[in-house]
Amino acid sequence: MTINFKLLDSLRKGRSAHENHLSDGLVAGRVSRRDFLRFGSVLGLSLPYLGAVTGAVGINATTAGRALAQTPGGTIRMGMQVPAAAIEPVKLADSGGVTVISQVAETLVLSGEDLVARPLLAESWSPNKDGSVWTFKIRKGVKFHDGREMTAKDVVASINRIADPANGSNALSAMKGVLSKDGAKQIDDYTVEFHLDAPNGGFPYSMSTDNYNAVIIPHDYDGNFEAKMIGTGPFKLESYTPKVGGIFVRNEEYWGGQVLPDRVEVSFYEDYQPQILALQGGQVDYLKQVPVLQAAGIMNDPAIEMLPIPSAAHCQVHMRTDKAPFTDKRVRQAIALTLDRPKIVEGLMRGKAQIGNDSPFAAAYPSTDKSVPQRAKDIAKAKELLAAAGMPDGFEVTLTAEKFIEIPDYAVIIQNAVKEIGGKINLNIMDQGAYYADAVYGNSPWLDSDMGITNYGHRGVPNVYLSAPLRSDGTWNSAHFKNKDYDQLVSGYIAALDLEAQQAAASKIQALLLDETPIIFAYFYDYMSAARKNVAGTSATAMGHVFFQKATITA
């Protein structure tokens, strides 16, 4: 590897200490090319700049080929599960709703499947010296579906709206302790400053598709989004019927270039099997998400293409640390030790997942300490822990879970696993709407159950996973876990602007969570979509967004 120091020195000029420290890590070999691209994008370094640095260091960067011109036209029919609630940007909380809103509305940043942050409605962003203030440059010439130009005024109103607790915002899971109401400030028509509650090295992801509530809508929005669905997206609403479906037509003035399909027709289904039959029968062209177990019948169908996305999505198994028998961490550890994780990945997930180690740190994250020992099935140790906790004859609890993807089957696996140590688990499987209910403590089986399983969509950085379900004041803390040492470690991790500091904090967090085990993270699953072979050019996120603007369909 030959380093062009002259070019590297020129690229370093005018850059911040944090940016140059990252480049130094690449030169020294402490940071891989993949992690350099991922972390550099969060700091606001453009992909051309990152490519130039890797080139100067002597690492070949991947270059995109020339896109071929495509003929516009056609209708794409998508099948998906029924959204759990109304399509409302502030309160949106389910994957089905994310899919619908992604047709019409957009965020400032795209969190790519490669964990690289890319510009959407923002052209660029950069932090101040300590990461407590981030400046975003807003894309010019973007129009809402009603013909008005999007400006910084709309951005500020949209973000302050979801940061306001008075609005019942679902985004507080991502915004609490990060950005408070009125923290977004307009500098000029195309510049916004975000004054954060505390330094945050991953803030752009809070403005990305990871935070699906952070779509930009007109500043004077007054509710009832379903009526018109005014956004900046590639498609405009033609009609929408709750529980049935919707029709979206091409936005002729889309800022991102010509939208290829004439229309997207969306049909809602109560279950997965009818969707799969519709895809096989040609009644729909694309399925938004297919659980691996149900996909077995179409994986080898010559007319269908499976579209997997590796992700950090996972199913959290929470245990109420404030209620017996889970007040004793040895009981929680014992349950975690009954699970055969490789068998779960190969059996339940058909190999379309990666093993988890009871923390949110998936192997794909640059900050994850991969040297932390992997927890493995150990029945003898589990029995020893139960006996030490005063429960040599086992325990009995109810496991409450949502009826979504493979979760009911996962619940049965856990139920059977704990039998080996004398545990008895009663299952309570609920529809998604009933499981989440009002999504507030005291009126939500998700947040109130003694033990539960909840799906968490992909995030480009683990900050939301570390905060909302695990911090003492977390808005999604279904384990009711309260640990001051943990809270301090997470604050330090989130504040860090350099990769080495994040890695050091991550290692301590991983060790603490293995010891405390408030939540079991047994695997991180691939997000799986499916399409008929005559459909091409679709893209998606593991959060549930589906992008059809460059899609084509042939007869």
C-alpha distance (Angstrom), angle and dihedral (degrees) to the residues before:
residue distance angle dihedral
M1 . . .
T2 3.83 . .
I3 3.80 116.9 .
N4 3.82 119.6 -148.9
F5 3.81 97.4 -146.4
K6 3.80 93.2 178.2
L7 3.80 91.8 57.8
L8 3.79 91.3 40.8
D9 3.82 91.7 53.1
S10 3.80 90.9 51.3
L11 3.80 91.0 50.2
R12 3.81 91.1 51.0
K13 3.81 94.3 56.4
G14 3.79 113.3 108.8
R15 3.79 93.4 8.5
S16 3.80 124.0 126.4
A17 3.78 124.0 -104.9
H18 3.83 90.3 -108.0
E19 3.81 92.4 51.8
N20 3.80 93.1 48.6
H21 3.80 91.3 45.0
L22 3.79 88.3 58.0
S23 3.81 90.7 50.4
D24 3.82 89.5 49.2
G25 3.79 88.9 54.5
L26 3.82 90.3 54.5
V27 3.82 92.1 49.3
A28 3.82 92.0 48.0
G29 3.80 92.9 47.0
R30 3.81 94.2 -117.5
V31 3.82 90.3 115.3
S32 3.81 123.3 48.1
R33 3.81 121.9 -135.0
R34 3.81 90.0 -110.1
D35 3.81 93.2 51.8
F36 3.81 90.5 43.5
L37 3.81 91.0 56.8
R38 3.81 93.2 44.6
F39 3.78 97.5 46.5
G40 3.81 94.2 38.5
S41 3.79 91.2 55.2
V42 3.81 90.3 55.6
L43 3.80 90.6 54.1
G44 3.81 87.5 55.1
L45 3.79 98.3 -104.8
S46 3.80 109.8 151.5
L47 3.78 120.7 -118.6
P48 3.86 91.6 -117.5
Y49 3.81 89.5 53.9
L50 3.81 92.5 46.9
G51 3.80 88.9 49.1
A52 3.79 91.0 50.8
V53 3.81 91.6 53.0
T54 3.80 93.4 48.8
G55 3.79 88.3 48.5
A56 3.82 91.9 51.3
V57 3.79 89.1 50.8
G58 3.79 89.5 52.2
I59 3.80 98.3 -108.0
N60 3.76 115.3 129.9
A61 3.77 112.8 -124.3
T62 3.77 121.4 -145.8
T63 3.77 112.0 -107.2
A64 3.76 124.1 -155.6
G65 3.76 119.6 -121.8
R66 3.78 123.3 -124.9
A67 3.79 111.9 -81.5
L68 3.77 114.1 -120.8
A69 3.80 118.4 -125.6
Q70 3.78 112.1 -104.7
T71 3.78 129.5 -157.4
P72 3.79 111.7 -118.7
G73 3.77 121.9 -129.2
G74 3.75 144.4 78.5
T75 3.79 138.3 89.0
I76 3.80 123.3 -96.1
R77 3.80 116.6 -155.4
M78 3.80 116.4 -154.3
G79 3.78 127.9 -166.1
M80 3.81 120.7 -156.6
Q81 3.78 143.8 149.5
V82 3.80 119.8 -78.4
P83 3.83 111.3 -90.1
A84 3.80 109.5 -109.3
A85 3.80 94.3 -130.5
A86 3.80 144.4 -0.6
I87 3.81 117.8 -49.4
E88 3.79 98.5 -106.0
P89 3.83 120.3 149.1
V90 3.80 96.9 -143.1
K91 3.81 97.8 47.6
L92 3.80 101.5 28.8
A93 3.83 107.7 134.8
D94 3.80 110.2 157.3
S95 3.78 137.6 75.0
G96 3.80 93.8 -121.0
G97 3.78 91.3 56.2
V98 3.81 89.9 48.6
T99 3.81 90.2 56.1
V100 3.79 92.8 52.2
I101 3.79 96.4 45.4
S102 3.81 91.8 47.5
Q103 3.81 88.9 68.3
V104 3.79 92.5 62.9
A105 3.82 110.7 19.6
E106 3.81 137.9 47.6
T107 3.79 142.7 -161.4
L108 3.79 129.0 -132.9
V109 3.81 93.6 -106.3
L110 3.81 136.1 32.8
S111 3.81 115.8 -138.0
G112 3.79 100.4 -149.0
E113 3.79 125.6 -146.8
D114 3.83 86.7 -112.8
L115 3.86 88.8 59.1
V116 3.81 90.4 -111.9
A117 3.82 114.5 135.1
R118 3.81 111.7 -131.9
P119 3.82 131.2 -172.8
L120 3.81 119.6 -99.5
L121 3.81 116.2 154.9
A122 3.81 88.7 -6.8
E123 3.79 117.1 69.0
S124 3.81 95.1 -160.6
W125 3.81 144.5 -17.5
S126 3.79 138.9 -161.8
P127 3.82 137.7 -179.4
N128 3.77 129.6 -129.1
K129 3.80 118.9 -116.8
D130 3.81 97.1 -72.0
G131 3.80 100.5 27.3
S132 3.80 94.8 -110.7
V133 3.82 94.3 117.4
W134 3.80 124.1 40.4
T135 3.79 123.2 -168.7
F136 3.81 118.8 -151.5
K137 3.80 124.6 -166.9
I138 3.81 109.3 -147.5
R139 3.80 121.7 -138.3
K140 3.82 113.7 -106.1
G141 3.78 125.4 -133.6
V142 3.81 97.1 29.1
K143 3.80 113.4 143.3
F144 3.76 131.3 -157.6
H145 3.79 117.3 -131.5
D146 3.82 89.7 -100.2
G147 3.82 90.4 60.9
R148 3.80 99.0 -104.3
E149 3.81 119.8 128.4
M150 3.78 117.3 -112.8
T151 3.81 112.5 -123.5
A152 3.78 139.3 169.7
K153 3.82 88.1 -85.0
D154 3.81 90.0 66.5
V155 3.80 92.0 45.6
V156 3.79 92.9 51.8
A157 3.80 92.9 47.0
S158 3.82 93.2 47.1
I159 3.80 95.0 49.8
N160 3.80 96.8 40.6
R161 3.81 87.8 50.1
I162 3.81 93.5 58.5
A163 3.82 91.8 41.3
D164 3.82 91.5 57.9
P165 3.84 111.9 96.6
A166 3.80 89.4 -157.0
N167 3.82 89.5 70.4
G168 3.81 95.2 60.2
S169 3.78 89.1 -119.7
N170 3.79 118.6 -170.7
A171 3.80 86.7 -155.2
L172 3.80 91.1 74.2
S173 3.80 85.1 90.3
A174 3.80 86.9 69.1
M175 3.81 99.4 28.1
K176 3.80 104.7 44.2
G177 3.80 108.5 109.0
V178 3.79 89.1 3.5
L179 3.80 107.7 69.0
S180 3.79 127.4 1.6
K181 3.78 129.6 -157.3
D182 3.82 110.9 -68.1
G183 3.81 90.9 17.3
A184 3.81 88.9 118.7
K185 3.80 110.1 79.8
Q186 3.80 130.6 -173.3
I187 3.82 113.3 -129.8
D188 3.81 97.0 174.9
D189 3.79 136.7 -27.3
Y190 3.79 92.3 -68.3
T191 3.81 105.3 25.4
V192 3.79 128.7 79.5
E193 3.79 128.3 -178.9
F194 3.78 120.5 -156.1
H195 3.81 112.2 -153.7
L196 3.78 104.0 -160.3
D197 3.79 130.6 -150.6
A198 3.82 88.7 -125.1
P199 3.82 137.3 -4.3
N200 3.80 111.1 -69.6
G201 3.79 124.3 -174.2
G202 3.80 94.2 -169.5
F203 3.80 100.2 44.6
P204 3.85 96.6 126.6
Y205 3.80 87.6 69.4
S206 3.81 88.6 59.8
M207 3.82 85.9 62.0
S208 3.79 94.1 44.1
T209 3.79 138.6 87.0
D210 3.82 85.0 -82.7
N211 3.82 86.2 74.6
Y212 3.79 96.7 50.0
N213 3.81 92.8 -177.1
A214 3.81 90.2 63.9
V215 3.81 95.3 83.5
I216 3.80 114.6 138.8
I217 3.80 114.4 -117.7
P218 3.82 131.4 164.4
H219 3.79 115.7 -61.1
D220 3.80 91.6 -124.1
Y221 3.82 95.3 54.6
D222 3.80 108.6 145.7
G223 3.80 103.8 -178.2
N224 3.83 139.8 -85.3
F225 3.81 95.1 91.1
E226 3.82 92.2 174.0
A227 3.82 91.4 67.7
K228 3.83 95.6 67.6
M229 3.83 108.4 -7.1
I230 3.81 93.6 -147.9
G231 3.79 110.7 -168.0
T232 3.81 140.6 124.4
G233 3.81 97.8 -98.2
P234 3.79 130.9 127.6
F235 3.80 94.1 -100.8
K236 3.80 133.7 50.2
L237 3.77 126.5 -146.5
E238 3.80 117.4 -100.2
S239 3.78 98.5 166.6
Y240 3.80 139.7 -17.1
T241 3.81 131.0 -169.9
P242 3.82 117.0 -175.4
K243 3.81 113.8 -121.9
V244 3.82 90.0 11.2
G245 3.81 112.0 59.4
G246 3.78 146.3 -100.8
I247 3.79 144.9 -109.6
F248 3.80 123.0 -135.3
V249 3.80 126.6 -172.4
R250 3.81 132.3 -156.2
N251 3.82 117.3 -77.7
E252 3.80 101.1 -133.4
E253 3.82 91.8 -164.2
Y254 3.79 97.8 49.3
W255 3.80 112.0 150.9
G256 3.81 93.4 -141.1
G257 3.81 96.8 66.7
Q258 3.75 132.0 -93.4
V259 3.79 115.9 -14.9
L260 3.80 107.6 -137.8
P261 3.83 107.9 -155.0
D262 3.80 119.0 70.2
R263 3.78 92.1 -147.3
V264 3.78 145.2 2.5
E265 3.79 115.6 -149.3
V266 3.81 115.3 -163.6
S267 3.81 123.8 -161.0
F268 3.81 122.4 -169.3
Y269 3.81 123.1 -141.2
E270 3.79 130.9 -169.5
D271 3.81 93.4 -143.5
Y272 3.80 141.1 21.1
Q273 3.80 102.0 -117.2
P274 3.83 94.8 65.2
Q275 3.81 88.6 50.2
I276 3.79 91.8 52.8
L277 3.80 91.5 48.3
A278 3.81 89.8 49.5
L279 3.81 90.6 52.2
Q280 3.79 92.0 48.4
G281 3.80 91.2 46.8
G282 3.80 94.5 48.4
Q283 3.80 96.2 -114.5
V284 3.82 89.5 121.4
D285 3.80 130.6 26.4
Y286 3.81 101.6 -155.4
L287 3.80 137.3 28.4
K288 3.77 116.2 -151.3
Q289 3.81 95.4 -148.2
V290 3.78 134.2 -0.7
P291 3.82 122.2 -170.7
V292 3.77 111.5 -127.3
L293 3.81 94.4 -120.0
Q294 3.80 93.2 53.2
A295 3.82 91.3 43.1
A296 3.80 93.1 63.6
G297 3.79 91.6 92.8
I298 3.80 95.3 54.7
M299 3.80 102.3 36.1
N300 3.80 90.9 93.5
D301 3.80 97.4 34.7
P302 3.85 106.6 125.1
A303 3.81 91.3 -147.3
I304 3.82 94.4 55.2
E305 3.79 133.3 66.7
M306 3.80 121.0 -154.6
L307 3.81 113.6 -140.7
P308 3.83 110.8 -159.3
I309 3.81 123.0 -175.8
P310 3.83 117.4 -164.9
S311 3.78 106.4 -132.6
A312 3.79 149.3 160.4
A313 3.82 90.5 -114.0
H314 3.77 112.5 131.5
C315 3.80 147.3 157.2
Q316 3.80 113.6 -108.3
V317 3.81 118.3 -147.8
H318 3.80 104.8 -155.6
M319 3.80 126.2 -165.0
R320 3.81 119.8 -163.0
T321 3.79 103.2 -115.6
D322 3.82 90.0 -166.4
K323 3.83 96.0 56.2
A324 3.80 132.7 63.6
P325 2.95 133.2 -69.4
F326 3.80 89.9 20.9
T327 3.80 97.5 54.4
D328 3.81 86.0 89.1
K329 3.80 110.9 69.6
R330 3.80 89.8 -150.6
V331 3.80 89.3 69.6
R332 3.80 90.6 51.2
Q333 3.80 90.9 48.0
A334 3.80 90.7 48.9
I335 3.79 93.1 54.8
A336 3.81 90.9 48.7
L337 3.80 89.5 52.1
T338 3.82 92.7 57.2
L339 3.82 93.2 66.0
D340 3.79 120.8 97.2
R341 3.80 97.0 -150.1
P342 3.83 99.3 -175.7
K343 3.81 88.6 50.7
I344 3.83 90.8 49.9
V345 3.80 90.9 51.3
E346 3.80 94.0 47.1
G347 3.81 97.3 37.7
L348 3.79 110.9 30.1
M349 3.82 94.3 28.9
R350 3.83 98.4 33.1
G351 3.79 89.3 -130.5
K352 3.83 92.7 -57.9
A353 3.82 94.7 121.1
Q354 3.79 143.2 58.8
I355 3.80 124.7 -121.6
G356 3.81 116.4 -100.1
N357 3.79 128.0 -145.6
D358 3.82 102.6 -151.9
S359 3.78 97.2 -87.9
P360 3.82 132.1 84.2
F361 3.80 90.5 -109.3
A362 3.79 104.2 111.0
A363 3.80 115.4 -168.4
A364 3.82 90.5 -110.3
Y365 3.81 93.9 66.9
P366 3.83 113.3 97.1
S367 3.82 91.0 -138.4
T368 3.82 96.6 54.2
D369 3.82 115.3 116.9
K370 3.78 101.5 -134.0
S371 3.82 91.7 -173.2
V372 3.81 92.9 72.0
P373 3.85 106.4 110.9
Q374 3.79 114.1 -102.5
R375 3.81 115.1 -117.3
A376 3.80 109.8 -122.8
K377 3.80 136.5 -175.2
D378 3.81 110.8 -76.3
I379 3.81 114.5 164.0
A380 3.82 94.6 177.2
K381 3.79 91.4 54.9
A382 3.80 91.2 44.6
K383 3.83 92.0 53.7
E384 3.80 89.9 47.4
L385 3.81 90.8 53.1
L386 3.81 92.7 48.5
A387 3.78 91.4 50.5
A388 3.80 90.9 49.1
A389 3.81 88.2 51.8
G390 3.81 89.7 55.2
M391 3.80 96.1 -104.8
P392 3.82 106.0 104.9
D393 3.81 90.1 148.8
G394 3.78 94.6 51.7
F395 3.81 133.5 -116.8
E396 3.81 141.8 -97.9
V397 3.81 125.5 -130.3
T398 3.79 139.8 153.4
L399 3.80 118.6 -115.4
T400 3.82 111.9 -152.4
A401 3.79 117.4 -163.6
E402 3.79 142.1 168.5
K403 3.80 121.6 -109.3
F404 3.79 96.7 -119.1
I405 3.81 134.5 124.5
E406 3.84 110.6 -39.6
I407 3.83 96.2 -22.4
P408 3.85 97.7 109.3
D409 3.81 89.8 52.3
Y410 3.80 90.9 46.3
A411 3.81 88.8 52.5
V412 3.82 90.2 56.0
I413 3.82 90.3 50.2
I414 3.81 90.1 54.2
Q415 3.80 91.3 44.9
N416 3.80 90.8 54.5
A417 3.81 94.6 41.1
V418 3.81 95.5 58.7
K419 3.81 91.4 51.2
E420 3.81 86.0 77.1
I421 3.81 89.3 67.5
G422 3.81 96.9 38.9
G423 3.79 95.9 -95.1
K424 3.79 122.1 145.7
I425 3.80 118.3 -155.8
N426 3.80 122.1 -173.8
L427 3.80 114.1 -156.8
N428 3.79 126.2 -133.5
I429 3.83 109.0 -178.5
M430 3.81 113.5 -173.1
D431 3.80 137.2 -175.8
Q432 3.78 111.8 -100.4
G433 3.79 95.8 -109.1
A434 3.81 92.5 53.0
Y435 3.81 93.0 42.5
Y436 3.80 95.0 55.0
A437 3.84 94.8 31.2
D438 3.82 107.2 161.4
A439 3.83 91.6 -14.2
V440 3.80 91.1 -130.8
Y441 3.80 129.9 112.6
G442 3.79 111.4 -89.1
N443 3.79 95.0 26.1
S444 3.79 106.9 52.5
P445 3.82 128.9 75.6
W446 3.82 85.7 -153.6
L447 3.81 92.9 61.8
D448 3.82 99.3 28.1
S449 3.82 104.9 43.9
D450 3.81 120.2 108.0
M451 3.80 89.9 -130.2
G452 3.80 128.2 6.9
I453 3.79 148.1 160.1
T454 3.78 120.0 -130.4
N455 3.79 130.9 178.6
Y456 3.80 116.9 -127.5
G457 3.79 119.2 -165.9
H458 3.77 124.2 -134.7
R459 3.82 122.0 -73.5
G460 3.81 126.5 -169.4
V461 3.80 90.6 -137.2
P462 3.83 125.8 24.6
N463 3.82 95.2 -123.6
V464 3.81 96.5 110.2
Y465 3.82 91.7 46.0
L466 3.81 89.8 50.0
S467 3.79 94.4 47.7
A468 3.80 116.4 30.1
P469 3.84 99.6 46.6
L470 3.82 99.6 28.6
R471 3.79 113.4 31.0
S472 3.79 116.7 95.4
D473 3.81 90.5 -113.6
G474 3.80 95.5 34.7
T475 3.80 116.3 146.6
W476 3.83 91.3 -139.3
N477 3.83 98.5 37.9
S478 3.81 96.8 141.4
A479 3.84 90.1 159.8
H480 3.84 89.0 56.6
F481 3.80 85.6 -136.6
K482 3.81 115.6 174.6
N483 3.79 119.6 -177.8
K484 3.81 123.2 150.4
D485 3.80 93.7 -160.6
Y486 3.78 90.0 53.9
D487 3.81 92.4 48.0
Q488 3.82 91.2 52.8
L489 3.79 93.4 47.7
V490 3.80 91.6 51.1
S491 3.80 91.9 48.4
G492 3.80 88.9 53.9
Y493 3.80 92.4 46.6
I494 3.81 94.0 50.2
A495 3.81 93.0 46.0
A496 3.82 94.7 52.2
L497 3.79 116.1 109.7
D498 3.81 95.9 -173.7
L499 3.78 127.8 66.5
E500 3.82 97.4 -129.6
A501 3.82 92.1 56.7
Q502 3.80 90.3 49.7
Q503 3.80 91.5 49.5
A504 3.81 91.7 51.5
A505 3.81 91.9 50.7
A506 3.81 92.6 43.5
S507 3.80 91.8 55.9
K508 3.82 91.4 55.7
I509 3.81 92.4 45.2
Q510 3.80 91.8 51.0
A511 3.81 91.4 51.4
L512 3.81 93.0 47.3
L513 3.82 93.5 49.8
L514 3.80 92.4 48.2
D515 3.79 87.8 55.0
E516 3.81 97.2 44.1
T517 3.84 98.3 33.9
P518 3.82 98.8 -169.8
I519 3.81 88.2 157.0
I520 3.79 132.5 27.6
F521 3.81 115.1 -136.0
A522 3.81 100.6 -174.2
Y523 3.82 98.8 164.1
F524 3.81 145.5 -3.8
Y525 3.78 110.7 -135.8
D526 3.78 135.8 -145.6
Y527 3.79 112.6 -114.8
M528 3.81 107.2 -124.1
S529 3.80 127.4 -155.5
A530 3.80 127.4 167.5
A531 3.79 136.2 -152.4
R532 3.75 139.0 178.6
K533 3.81 112.3 -100.3
N534 3.82 92.1 -111.2
V535 3.81 90.4 66.3
A536 3.81 119.5 83.5
G537 3.80 138.7 165.2
T538 3.80 99.2 42.1
S539 3.79 121.1 140.3
A540 3.78 133.7 -174.8
T541 3.78 145.8 175.4
A542 3.77 126.3 -125.5
M543 3.82 87.0 -118.5
G544 3.81 90.6 70.2
H545 3.80 103.1 -94.4
V546 3.80 114.0 139.9
F547 3.80 120.8 -164.4
F548 3.79 118.6 -159.8
Q549 3.81 101.3 163.1
K550 3.82 93.0 106.4
A551 3.79 96.0 33.9
T552 3.80 124.3 121.3
I553 3.78 132.7 -166.3
T554 3.77 128.1 -162.2
A555 3.77 130.0 -161.8
